[in-house]
Amino acid sequence: MAENMKALERENRELHQAIEILRKASTYFAMAELDRRSK
């Protein structure tokens, strides 16, 4: 049971990191697109 909890917590942490990376990438690409359109 405790092993399952640890595995889930690790997976949860990894998902949060992935979401953060995707959010930053999304912001970056949105800004790049706006910059491209304004030229």
N, C-alpha and C positions, 0 to 999 in steps of 0.2 A: 504493500500500500504506500509506504513512504517513498519507495523507488518510483512509483507511478507519479506521485506528487512532484518529486524532483525533476522527472522527465518533463512533466507538463509545465513546470515553472521555467525550465530551460527553453522549451519550445516557445512559451509565451514571450520570454525575453528576446529570443531570436526574431519572432514575428514583429515585436515592437521596433527592433532595430531595422528590420526590412521596411516597415512602414515609414519610418523616419527617413531612410535613404530615398524611398520612392517619393515622399513629400518634397524633399530637397531637390530631387531630379526634376520633378514636375514644375516646381517654382523656377528652376534654372531654365528649362525649355520654354516655359511660358514667357519669361523675360527675354530670352533669345528671339522668340517669335515676334514679340512686340517691338524689339529693337530692329529686327529685319524689316518689319512693316513700315517703320517710321523713316526708313532710308529711301 
